[in-house]
Amino acid sequence: MRIYDIGTVVGPRAPRFPGDTPPSLEPHFSPDGWRISSLLMTTHSASHYDFPLHMIPGGAAADDYPADRFIGLARLLDAPADPDGLLELLSRLPMRERILLLRFGPAPPALTAPAAELLVERGLSIVGTDALSVEQGPPFPVHRTLLEADVLVLENLSLDLPPAGVYLFVGPPLPVEGGDGAPCRPILISGGLASGFRRTETESDT
């Protein structure tokens, strides 16, 4: 068994969308000398989830989901930088897992609205990426397509180390009350535990 930490460190250098305030930590000291710090950050800094409320007025928030929603089999895929190539790859992929992690590396994200629609049809639960966003920018059709279907978006992952393949994913977010987003520290587990979880999921589907 091997465990990969795929979360990014929360701090001034944490990946964040341009214009967002960088996370900062301000220490305070009680009269007894105990150190207690104030953490200032947006809900979309470092590794974090986008919840439906992020794009959809009245949508579900971080604290509306049970923790087990964020545990399951995940496929890590090296994504082509070409949008048409990615769509073709996804259309041929036998998606038995409910979580898909797309590794773009230095290339810009290539997920498009048709690809997002395909992932919704496949019944995915979470779509994650190592990029700042799952798409390149406004008007954000990928976010809207996924979040309207309650497919959660996970961004700013650290995916340099794990090889492409299938893992057990464990990555609950902080249950921020009314949170349109929330930070997390997800991990990938390979080996026997992932295989056992696959058998459990297969049995539950039958």
Helices and strands as residue ranges (DSSP letters): E 2-5, E 24-29, E 35-40, E 48-50, G 52-54, G 62-64, G 67-70, E 71-78, H 83-92, E 99-103, H 113-121, E 126-129, H 141-148, E 152-155, E 165-170, E 181-183, E 187-190, H 192-205
